[in-house]
Amino acid sequence: MSGEASCDDLARLVPPDELDELLSAISRPLACKLAIFDVRDARLAGATEGEAVRRPLVHEGERLGTLAASGARAGDALDLAAETLGLLIHHARARDLAATTHEEAMRVTFGELTEHNQRLQRAVARLEELDRLKSNFLATMSHELRTPLTSVIGYAEMMCEGLAGPISQDQREYLTTILGKADQLLGLITAVLDVASLESGQLAVERAALSLSEVVASEVASFVPQAGRRGIAIQLDARGDTVVFGDRRKIRQIISNLLSNAVKFTPDRGRVGVVVRPGPLAPGEGDGEEAGPPAIQLVVSDSGIGISRDQVAKIFEPFFQVDSSSTRAFGGTGLGLTLAKAYVEAHGGHIWVDTSPGQGSTFTATFPTALDRAGSEVSSS
């Protein structure tokens, strides 16, 4: 920096009250008068009497002002004042430089953070758009796939019933296999479509009074042949009044998904237990004054492989598989528990699991017994 400093540079570096204290501390023991002036010769601090000796105040080749002293030891006062002010100005400029550097670093950092946040916002917007397109694609493809599949199922049923002419026993078995696989594929397509509906927030729930134990008994009966082929016993225990208000199709899907998982992960000659009973709506709620609202609980337990603690929090996420290795022993899309949780919560209930590796799993789903309670749970979620 060269040339004369700005007129307030010295006053900015060393405040006037500090200058007054400094000049007073020097002039008092030397029995003289001291004053300091800025580059425009405006007095900043101190005073002189009579004829005064003046000396430019220069720091690192830059003139910052003028020192003036009067008295017998004016020269000594000027030397001491110049040396002391030089140290003060040096440290003040070091602090000033550090502050400027810090401010510039903060400005650069803020600019980088702003740019980074803008990139993140653009990335989030892009991901949201891709997610929306994915959901739309899944919904569209599910509809498009379900239409021809319905025709396949319909014509296969007509052939199986002999409407297209007599068929042999082998042909009937082939058609039965086709129908079974077509129904399985239709279930997968429906599950994908329901997940797309969940992501778009368009899950609709119809409500009517129904006996949960009757619906559960019907679903258990449909799983008995499949489980029996592997020697798995399904035990059903229904207790008390089990009337709930809900969507029959979605509740059937909840029961089917829980039973399917239980049978799938239970080893041959194992056991699956199904209990329908009155109980608290949420986990941890007991009897007595602190008991929660009345509900009907569906409890499905198995003697299967169980689930590790770190996987329990993930099992209700879409497409998550407990056995995700490339050589999985079990099938499935990983959508069953996701849909079960969504359907249960849409009814105002809760679903949770108690499990440990090698000890089997127990899933509990609850459904409110009062229509107004179920409606209020959904509206608040």
C-alpha positions in Angstrom: 0.0 0.0 0.0 1.5 3.4 -1.0 0.6 7.0 -0.9 -1.3 8.7 1.9 -3.8 6.7 3.9 -7.4 7.6 4.2 -8.1 10.4 6.6 -9.7 8.1 9.2 -7.2 5.2 8.8 -5.3 6.1 12.0 -8.4 6.7 14.0 -9.8 3.4 12.8 -6.7 1.4 13.7 -6.3 3.1 17.1 -9.4 4.6 18.7 -9.1 8.2 19.9 -9.6 7.3 23.6 -6.7 4.9 23.4 -4.6 7.6 21.7 -5.4 10.0 24.6 -4.3 7.4 27.2 -1.1 6.6 25.3 -0.1 10.3 24.9 -0.9 11.0 28.5 1.2 8.0 29.7 4.2 9.2 27.7 4.0 13.0 28.3 3.4 12.8 32.1 6.7 11.3 33.2 8.6 13.3 30.6 7.0 16.6 31.7 6.0 17.6 28.1 2.9 17.9 25.9 2.0 15.6 23.1 -0.5 15.7 20.3 -1.3 13.6 17.2 -2.9 14.8 14.0 -4.3 12.9 11.0 -3.0 13.3 7.4 -5.3 16.4 7.0 -3.8 17.9 10.1 -6.9 17.5 12.2 -6.1 16.8 15.8 -7.0 13.3 17.0 -5.7 13.4 20.6 -3.5 15.3 23.0 -2.4 18.9 23.1 0.7 21.1 22.9 1.8 24.5 24.3 3.8 27.2 22.6 6.4 26.2 20.0 6.0 22.5 19.2 8.3 20.1 17.4 6.4 18.2 14.7 7.3 14.9 13.1 5.5 12.8 10.5 4.1 9.5 11.7 5.1 7.0 9.1 4.5 3.2 9.3 6.0 0.8 6.7 6.5 3.7 4.3 3.0 5.0 4.7 2.3 8.4 6.3 -0.6 8.1 8.8 -0.5 11.5 10.4 1.7 13.9 12.4 3.1 13.9 15.9 3.7 17.2 17.8 5.5 17.7 21.2 6.4 20.7 23.3 8.7 20.8 26.3 12.3 20.2 27.3 12.2 16.5 26.4 10.0 16.8 23.3 12.4 14.8 21.2 12.3 11.8 23.6 8.5 12.0 23.7 8.3 12.0 19.9 10.6 8.9 19.7 8.7 7.0 22.3 5.3 7.9 20.9 6.4 6.9 17.3 7.8 3.6 18.5 4.8 2.7 20.6 2.3 3.8 17.9 4.2 1.7 15.4 3.7 -1.4 17.6 0.0 -0.6 18.1 -0.6 0.1 14.4 1.3 -3.2 13.5 -0.9 -5.3 15.7 -4.1 -3.4 14.7 -3.3 -4.0 11.0 -2.6 -7.7 11.7 -6.0 -8.0 13.4 -7.6 -6.1 10.6 -6.0 -8.4 8.0 -7.1 -11.5 9.9 -10.6 -10.2 10.1 -10.6 -9.3 6.4 -9.2 -12.8 5.5 -11.8 -14.5 7.7 -14.6 -12.4 6.2 -13.4 -13.3 2.7 -13.2 -17.0 3.7 -16.7 -16.9 5.1 -17.9 -15.2 1.9 -16.3 -17.9 -0.3 -17.7 -20.6 2.0 -21.2 -19.1 2.0 -21.0 -18.9 -1.8 -20.0 -22.5 -2.0 -22.7 -23.6 0.4 -25.3 -21.6 -1.6 -24.2 -23.2 -4.8 -24.2 -26.6 -3.2 -27.7 -26.1 -1.8 -28.9 -25.0 -5.2 -27.4 -28.2 -6.7 -29.1 -30.2 -4.0 -32.4 -28.5 -4.7 -32.1 -29.2 -8.4 -31.2 -32.9 -7.6 -34.2 -33.2 -5.2 -36.5 -31.7 -7.8 -35.2 -34.1 -10.4 -35.6 -37.1 -8.0 -39.1 -36.0 -7.2 -39.9 -35.8 -10.9 -38.3 -39.2 -11.5 -40.3 -40.6 -8.6 -43.5 -39.2 -10.0 -42.7 -40.6 -13.5 -41.9 -44.0 -11.9 -45.2 -44.0 -10.0 -47.1 -43.0 -13.1 -45.3 -45.7 -15.1 -46.0 -48.4 -12.6 -49.7 -47.4 -12.4 -50.0 -47.3 -16.2 -48.1 -50.6 -16.8 -50.0 -52.3 -14.0 -53.3 -51.4 -15.8 -51.9 -52.4 -19.2 -50.6 -55.7 -17.9 -53.8 -56.5 -16.0 -56.0 -56.1 -19.0 -54.6 -58.9 -21.2 -54.0 -61.1 -18.1 -57.7 -60.9 -17.3 -58.4 -62.3 -20.8 -55.9 -65.1 -20.3 -57.6 -66.0 -17.0 -61.1 -65.8 -18.5 -60.3 -67.9 -21.6 -58.4 -70.5 -19.5 -61.4 -70.8 -17.1 -63.8 -71.3 -20.0 -61.6 -74.0 -21.5 -61.3 -75.6 -18.1 -65.1 -75.6 -17.8 -65.4 -77.3 -21.2 -67.0 -74.3 -23.0 -64.6 -74.8 -25.9 -65.1 -78.5 -26.1 -64.1 -81.6 -24.2 -60.6 -81.6 -22.6 -58.5 -84.4 -21.3 -57.3 -84.8 -17.7 -53.8 -83.7 -18.7 -55.2 -80.6 -20.4 -57.2 -79.8 -17.3 -54.1 -80.0 -15.1 -52.2 -77.8 -17.5 -55.1 -75.2 -17.5 -55.2 -75.4 -13.7 -51.5 -74.6 -13.6 -52.0 -71.7 -16.0 -54.8 -70.3 -13.9 -52.8 -70.6 -10.7 -49.8 -68.9 -12.2 -52.0 -66.2 -13.8 -53.7 -65.5 -10.5 -50.2 -65.3 -8.9 -49.1 -62.8 -11.6 -52.3 -60.9 -11.2 -51.6 -60.6 -7.5 -48.1 -59.2 -8.1 -49.5 -56.7 -10.6 -52.1 -55.6 -8.2 -49.5 -55.2 -5.5 -47.4 -53.0 -7.7 -50.4 -50.9 -8.6 -51.3 -50.5 -4.9 -47.7 -49.4 -4.1 -48.0 -46.8 -6.9 -51.3 -45.7 -5.3 -49.6 -45.4 -1.9 -46.8 -43.3 -3.3 -49.2 -41.0 -5.0 -51.3 -40.6 -1.9 -54.4 -42.0 -3.6 -55.1 -45.0 -1.3 -58.9 -45.3 -0.9 -60.5 -47.3 1.9 -64.1 -48.4 1.9 -65.7 -49.1 5.3 -68.3 -51.5 6.3 -68.9 -53.7 9.4 -67.4 -57.1 9.1 -66.4 -60.0 11.2 -62.6 -60.2 11.2 -62.7 -63.8 12.5 -64.8 -64.9 9.5 -62.5 -63.2 7.0 -59.5 -64.7 8.7 -61.0 -68.2 8.7 -61.7 -67.9 5.0 -58.1 -66.9 4.2 -56.7 -69.6 6.5 -58.8 -72.3 4.7 -57.2 -71.1 1.4 -53.7 -71.6 2.8 -54.3 -75.0 4.4 -53.7 -77.1 1.2 -50.4 -75.2 0.4 -49.2 -75.5 4.0 -50.3 -79.2 4.3 -48.1 -80.2 1.3 -45.1 -79.2 3.5 -46.5 -80.7 6.7 -47.1 -77.2 8.2 -50.1 -77.0 10.6 -52.1 -73.7 10.8 -53.9 -73.3 14.1 -56.7 -70.7 14.2 -58.0 -69.3 17.5 -60.8 -66.7 17.4 -62.0 -65.2 20.6 -64.9 -62.9 21.5 -66.7 -60.4 19.3 -64.4 -59.5 16.4 -66.5 -57.0 14.4 -64.5 -54.1 12.9 -65.2 -51.4 10.3 -63.0 -51.7 7.3 -62.4 -52.5 3.6 -63.0 -56.2 3.1 -60.7 -56.5 0.1 -57.8 -54.7 1.8 -58.2 -56.6 5.1 -58.2 -59.9 3.2 -55.0 -58.7 1.5 -53.4 -58.0 5.0 -54.3 -61.4 6.2 -53.1 -63.1 3.0 -49.8 -61.3 3.1 -49.1 -62.1 6.8 -50.1 -65.8 6.3 -48.1 -66.0 3.1 -45.0 -64.8 4.9 -45.6 -67.1 7.8 -46.0 -70.2 5.6 -43.2 -69.2 3.3 -40.6 -68.8 6.1 -41.7 -71.7 8.2 -39.7 -74.9 7.7 -41.4 -78.2 6.7 -43.5 -79.7 9.5 -43.4 -76.4 11.3 -46.3 -74.5 12.9 -48.2 -71.3 12.1 -50.6 -69.8 14.7 -53.4 -67.3 13.9 -55.2 -65.6 16.8 -58.1 -63.1 16.5 -58.9 -61.4 19.8 -59.9 -58.1 21.4 -56.9 -56.1 22.7 -55.3 -52.6 22.8 -54.9 -50.7 19.6 -51.2 -49.8 19.9 -48.2 -51.8 21.2 -47.3 -51.2 24.8 -50.9 -50.4 25.8 -52.3 -52.6 28.6 -55.4 -53.0 30.6 -56.6 -50.5 33.2 -56.9 -46.7 33.3 -54.1 -46.2 30.8 -55.4 -48.7 28.3 -55.9 -47.4 24.8 -59.1 -47.5 22.7 -60.6 -50.9 22.1 -59.4 -52.8 19.0 -59.4 -56.3 17.5 -55.9 -57.8 17.1 -54.8 -60.2 14.4 -51.8 -62.1 15.6 -49.9 -64.4 13.1 -46.9 -66.3 14.5 -44.6 -68.8 12.9 -41.7 -71.1 13.8 -39.6 -69.8 10.9 -36.1 -68.3 10.5 -36.9 -65.1 12.4 -35.5 -61.6 11.7 -32.4 -59.9 13.1 -32.6 -56.7 15.1 -31.0 -54.6 12.4 -33.5 -55.8 9.8 -36.7 -55.3 11.8 -36.8 -51.6 11.1 -36.6 -52.3 7.3 -39.0 -55.1 6.8 -42.0 -52.7 6.1 -40.0 -50.8 3.4 -41.0 -51.4 -0.2 -39.0 -54.2 -2.0 -37.0 -55.1 1.1 -36.0 -58.8 1.4 -34.8 -60.4 4.6 -33.0 -63.0 2.4 -31.6 -60.7 -0.3 -28.7 -62.9 -1.4 -28.5 -64.0 -5.0 -29.4 -67.6 -4.1 -32.5 -66.8 -2.0 -34.4 -69.8 -0.8 -37.7 -67.8 -0.7 -39.6 -66.0 -3.3 -41.6 -62.7 -3.2 -41.4 -59.1 -4.3 -40.9 -57.5 -0.9 -44.2 -55.6 -1.2 -46.4 -57.7 1.1 -45.5 -56.2 4.4 -45.3 -52.7 2.9 -48.9 -53.0 1.7 -50.1 -54.7 4.9 -48.7 -51.8 7.0 -50.2 -49.2 4.7 -53.6 -50.9 4.8 -53.6 -51.4 8.5 -52.7 -47.7 9.1 -55.3 -46.6 6.6 -57.8 -48.3 8.9 -56.5 -46.4 11.9 -54.6 -49.4 13.3 -51.0 -50.4 14.0 -48.8 -53.3 12.9 -45.6 -54.5 14.6 -43.4 -57.6 14.9 -41.8 -59.5 17.8 -38.9 -61.7 16.5 -35.4 -62.9 16.9 -33.2 -65.0 14.5 -34.0 -68.7 14.7 -37.0 -68.2 17.0 -39.7 -67.4 14.6 -41.7 -64.2 14.2 -45.0 -62.9 15.6 -46.8 -60.1 13.6 -49.6 -58.2 15.3 -52.1 -56.0 13.3 -54.8 -54.1 15.1 -58.1 -52.7 13.8 -60.3 -50.1 15.7 -63.7 -51.4 16.7 -65.4 -48.0 16.3 -66.0 -46.4 12.9 -65.5 -42.9 14.2 -62.1 -44.0 15.7 -60.9 -45.5 12.4 -62.0 -42.4 10.5 -60.2 -40.0 12.9 -57.0 -42.1 12.8 -56.9 -41.8 9.0 -57.7 -38.1 8.9 -54.8 -37.4 11.4 -52.2 -39.5 9.6 
